[in-house]
Amino acid sequence: MTTKGDPLPHRPASRFQRIIGLAGVAVDENRRARRWARRFEWPLLAVAVWIPLQWYLETRGLLPAWARELGDWLTWLVFLSETVVLTTLVDRKLEHLKRNWMSLAIIIVGFPALWPNTPLVGVLRNLRLLLLLGISVRLSRTAMEFLASNRLGYTLGFSALLISVAGVLISSFDPGIPDALNGIWWAWVTVTTVGYGDIVPVTGAGKFFASLIILLGIGLFALLTANISAFLVGKDTEKEEKEMRGRLKDIQRRLERIEEKLDRLTARREQDDE
């Protein structure tokens, strides 16, 4: 259970996350398991960025076979490492595996060595989108907490990365967006709800993806507005607290001088009495 002063507080998994088998480490698990769950968020974030980039490079024929295989293996190893390490560290291992059954399915079905030996290689390679969905759901809670914090620079950087990845991803499957740069431009225009209309998705999947980006933009800019407001208010509060601390130190110094004078007067009276 999280206690007062616990540096690793986080919200419990939602019902949706538990149903789809991506609930992560339970909030009442031991601190070591929760700490390692936090550490694995960075490699998972790197994989989430790599998957759409790899998808785009493959569709454009720009990725060598060896690089594609290496990316598949690294992605699979991240999921394998996370599952093995966290299952080893948690106290309730069977419950943890039940809460994260999707990770097991991804590890088994997504084993890259099986792909060249099956006629369903195309379907299996498309499971990378399932990996991306799993990572997004896994990191969504942390992302919202991160965006809601007052670390404005990090929040802006994370938002820019998220929007750019979305632009690269849609350019990989919608012919109305010719390349990654235009995809990034479209994502920024869409997420801000500006809507120039110079570049638009033409497929049903692209339009559905665009609707998600629009919803993301509404929530994202609401969070950014609140974050900026909190940042500015925090600066004013910090300035007032600094001035107050200065006044308190001045009062403390005066009190110390008064105490010293009282001590000297007391010592003189004791000498006179003697």
C-alpha positions as CSV (number, residue, x, y, z in Angstrom):
1,M,0.0,0.0,0.0
2,T,1.2,3.5,-0.7
3,T,2.0,5.4,2.5
4,K,2.5,9.1,3.3
5,G,5.7,10.3,1.7
6,D,5.7,7.4,-0.7
7,P,7.7,8.6,-3.8
8,L,6.0,6.0,-6.1
9,P,2.2,6.8,-5.8
10,H,0.1,6.0,-8.8
11,R,-3.6,5.4,-9.5
12,P,-5.0,1.9,-9.6
13,A,-5.6,0.3,-13.0
14,S,-9.0,1.0,-14.6
15,R,-11.6,-1.7,-15.2
16,F,-10.8,-1.4,-19.0
17,Q,-7.1,-2.1,-18.4
18,R,-7.9,-5.1,-16.3
19,I,-10.3,-6.5,-18.9
20,I,-7.8,-6.2,-21.8
21,G,-5.0,-7.6,-19.6
22,L,-2.8,-4.6,-19.4
23,A,-3.3,-3.6,-15.8
24,G,0.4,-3.4,-14.8
25,V,1.7,-3.8,-11.3
26,A,-1.0,-3.5,-8.6
27,V,-0.8,-0.4,-6.3
28,D,-0.6,-2.5,-3.2
29,E,2.4,-4.5,-4.4
30,N,5.8,-4.2,-2.8
31,R,7.8,-1.0,-3.4
32,R,10.6,-2.7,-5.4
33,A,8.1,-4.1,-8.0
34,R,6.4,-0.7,-8.4
35,R,9.8,1.0,-8.7
36,W,10.9,-1.4,-11.5
37,A,7.5,-0.9,-13.2
38,R,8.3,2.8,-13.3
39,R,11.7,2.1,-14.8
40,F,10.3,0.0,-17.6
41,E,8.1,3.0,-18.7
42,W,11.1,4.5,-20.5
43,P,11.9,1.5,-22.7
44,L,8.2,1.1,-23.4
45,L,8.0,4.7,-24.5
46,A,11.0,4.2,-26.8
47,V,9.2,1.1,-28.3
48,A,6.0,3.2,-28.7
49,V,8.0,5.7,-30.7
50,W,9.9,3.1,-32.8
51,I,6.8,1.1,-33.8
52,P,5.2,3.8,-36.0
53,L,8.6,4.8,-37.3
54,Q,9.4,1.3,-38.3
55,W,5.9,0.9,-39.9
56,Y,6.5,4.0,-42.0
57,L,10.0,3.0,-43.1
58,E,8.8,-0.4,-44.1
59,T,5.8,0.9,-46.1
60,R,8.2,3.2,-48.0
61,G,10.8,0.5,-48.5
62,L,13.4,2.5,-46.6
63,L,14.2,-0.1,-44.0
64,P,16.8,-2.9,-44.6
65,A,15.8,-6.4,-43.7
66,W,18.4,-6.7,-41.0
67,A,17.1,-3.5,-39.3
68,R,13.5,-4.7,-39.5
69,E,14.4,-7.9,-37.8
70,L,16.5,-6.2,-35.2
71,G,13.6,-3.8,-34.4
72,D,11.2,-6.8,-34.1
73,W,13.5,-8.6,-31.7
74,L,14.2,-5.5,-29.6
75,T,10.5,-4.8,-29.3
76,W,9.7,-8.4,-28.3
77,L,12.6,-8.4,-25.8
78,V,11.3,-5.3,-24.1
79,F,8.0,-7.0,-23.5
80,L,9.6,-10.2,-22.4
81,S,12.0,-8.5,-20.0
82,E,9.3,-6.4,-18.4
83,T,7.0,-9.4,-17.9
84,V,9.8,-11.7,-16.5
85,V,11.3,-9.0,-14.2
86,L,8.0,-7.8,-12.8
87,T,6.6,-11.3,-12.4
88,T,9.7,-12.2,-10.4
89,L,9.5,-9.2,-8.2
90,V,5.7,-9.1,-7.3
91,D,4.4,-11.0,-4.3
92,R,1.3,-12.3,-6.0
93,K,2.7,-13.7,-9.2
94,L,-0.4,-15.6,-10.5
95,E,-2.6,-12.6,-9.9
96,H,-0.1,-10.4,-11.7
97,L,-0.1,-12.7,-14.7
98,K,-3.9,-12.7,-14.8
99,R,-4.0,-8.9,-14.7
100,N,-1.5,-8.8,-17.6
101,W,-2.5,-11.7,-19.8
102,M,-2.2,-9.6,-22.9
103,S,1.5,-9.3,-22.3
104,L,1.8,-13.1,-22.3
105,A,-0.2,-13.3,-25.5
106,I,2.0,-10.7,-27.2
107,I,5.2,-12.5,-26.1
108,I,3.9,-15.9,-27.4
109,V,2.3,-14.8,-30.7
110,G,4.8,-12.0,-31.4
111,F,7.9,-14.2,-31.2
112,P,9.8,-13.0,-34.3
113,A,11.5,-16.4,-35.0
114,L,8.0,-17.9,-35.8
115,W,7.1,-15.3,-38.4
116,P,9.2,-16.5,-41.4
117,N,7.9,-20.0,-41.0
118,T,4.2,-19.3,-41.2
119,P,1.9,-18.2,-44.1
120,L,0.3,-15.7,-41.8
121,V,3.5,-13.6,-41.5
122,G,1.6,-10.5,-42.8
123,V,-1.0,-10.8,-40.1
124,L,1.5,-11.5,-37.4
125,R,3.6,-8.4,-38.4
126,N,0.5,-6.3,-38.1
127,L,0.4,-7.3,-34.4
128,R,2.8,-4.5,-33.9
129,L,-0.3,-2.2,-33.8
130,L,-1.5,-4.4,-30.9
131,L,1.9,-3.8,-29.3
132,L,1.4,0.0,-29.8
133,L,-2.1,-0.2,-28.3
134,G,-0.8,-2.1,-25.4
135,I,2.0,0.3,-24.7
136,S,-0.3,3.3,-25.1
137,V,-2.8,1.9,-22.6
138,R,0.0,1.0,-20.2
139,L,1.5,4.5,-20.3
140,S,-1.7,6.5,-20.5
141,R,-2.1,6.8,-16.7
142,T,1.5,8.0,-16.3
143,A,1.2,10.3,-19.3
144,M,-1.9,12.0,-17.8
145,E,-0.2,12.4,-14.4
146,F,2.9,13.8,-16.2
147,L,0.9,16.3,-18.3
148,A,-1.1,17.4,-15.2
149,S,2.2,18.2,-13.3
150,N,3.8,21.6,-13.3
151,R,6.9,20.6,-15.2
152,L,6.1,22.8,-18.1
153,G,9.1,22.2,-20.3
154,Y,8.8,18.4,-20.0
155,T,5.1,18.6,-20.7
156,L,5.6,20.6,-23.8
157,G,8.3,18.2,-25.0
158,F,6.2,15.1,-24.3
159,S,3.2,16.7,-26.2
160,A,5.4,17.5,-29.2
161,L,6.7,14.0,-29.3
162,L,3.2,12.5,-29.0
163,I,1.8,14.7,-31.9
164,S,4.8,14.0,-34.1
165,V,4.5,10.2,-33.6
166,A,0.8,10.4,-34.5
167,G,1.7,12.2,-37.7
168,V,4.3,9.6,-38.7
169,L,1.9,6.8,-37.9
170,I,-1.0,8.0,-40.1
171,S,1.4,8.7,-43.1
172,S,2.2,5.0,-43.1
173,F,-1.3,3.8,-44.0
174,D,-3.3,6.7,-45.5
175,P,-2.5,7.7,-49.1
176,G,-3.8,11.2,-48.6
177,I,-0.8,12.0,-46.5
178,P,2.2,11.4,-48.7
179,D,5.1,11.3,-46.3
180,A,6.1,11.7,-42.6
181,L,6.8,15.4,-42.8
182,N,3.4,16.1,-44.2
183,G,2.0,13.7,-41.6
184,I,3.6,15.7,-38.8
185,W,2.3,18.9,-40.3
186,W,-1.2,17.5,-40.6
187,A,-1.1,16.2,-36.9
188,W,-0.1,19.6,-35.6
189,V,-2.8,21.4,-37.7
190,T,-5.4,18.8,-36.6
191,V,-4.5,18.7,-32.9
192,T,-4.8,22.4,-32.6
193,T,-8.2,22.2,-34.5
194,V,-7.0,24.8,-37.0
195,G,-7.9,22.7,-40.0
196,Y,-6.3,24.3,-43.0
197,G,-7.6,21.4,-45.2
198,D,-4.4,21.3,-47.4
199,I,-3.7,17.7,-46.3
200,V,-6.6,15.4,-45.3
201,P,-6.9,11.6,-44.8
202,V,-8.9,9.9,-47.5
203,T,-9.5,6.4,-46.1
204,G,-11.9,5.3,-43.4
205,A,-9.1,4.3,-41.1
206,G,-7.4,7.6,-41.6
207,K,-10.5,9.6,-40.8
208,F,-11.1,7.5,-37.7
209,F,-7.5,8.1,-36.6
210,A,-8.1,11.9,-37.3
211,S,-11.1,11.9,-35.0
212,L,-9.0,10.4,-32.2
213,I,-6.3,13.1,-32.8
214,I,-9.0,15.8,-32.6
215,L,-10.2,14.4,-29.2
216,L,-6.6,14.2,-28.1
217,G,-6.1,17.8,-29.0
218,I,-9.1,19.0,-27.0
219,G,-7.8,17.2,-23.9
220,L,-4.2,18.0,-24.5
221,F,-4.6,21.7,-24.8
222,A,-6.9,21.8,-21.8
223,L,-4.2,20.1,-19.8
224,L,-1.5,22.5,-21.2
225,T,-3.6,25.5,-20.4
226,A,-4.1,24.3,-16.9
227,N,-0.4,23.4,-16.6
228,I,0.7,26.9,-17.8
229,S,-1.7,28.6,-15.4
230,A,-0.5,26.4,-12.5
231,F,3.1,27.2,-13.6
232,L,2.6,30.9,-13.6
233,V,0.6,30.9,-10.3
234,G,3.3,28.7,-8.8
235,K,6.0,31.2,-9.8
236,D,4.1,34.0,-8.0
237,T,3.6,31.8,-5.0
238,E,7.2,30.9,-5.0
239,K,8.2,34.6,-5.1
240,E,5.9,35.4,-2.2
241,E,7.2,32.4,-0.2
242,K,10.8,33.5,-0.8
243,E,10.0,37.0,0.5
244,M,8.2,35.5,3.5
245,R,11.2,33.3,4.3
246,G,13.4,36.4,4.1
247,R,11.2,38.2,6.6
248,L,11.1,35.2,8.9
249,K,14.9,34.9,8.9
250,D,15.1,38.6,9.7
251,I,12.7,38.2,12.6
252,Q,14.7,35.1,13.8
253,R,17.9,37.1,13.8
254,R,16.3,39.9,15.8
255,L,14.9,37.4,18.3
256,E,18.4,35.8,18.6
257,R,19.9,39.2,19.4
258,I,17.2,39.9,22.0
259,E,17.9,36.5,23.6
260,E,21.6,37.2,23.7
261,K,21.0,40.6,25.4
262,L,18.6,38.9,27.9
263,D,21.3,36.2,28.6
264,R,23.9,38.9,29.3
265,L,21.5,40.9,31.6
266,T,20.7,37.7,33.4
267,A,24.3,36.9,33.9
268,R,25.1,40.4,35.2
269,R,22.3,40.2,37.7
270,E,23.5,36.8,39.0
271,Q,27.0,38.3,39.4
272,D,25.6,41.3,41.3
273,D,23.6,39.1,43.6
274,E,26.7,37.1,44.4
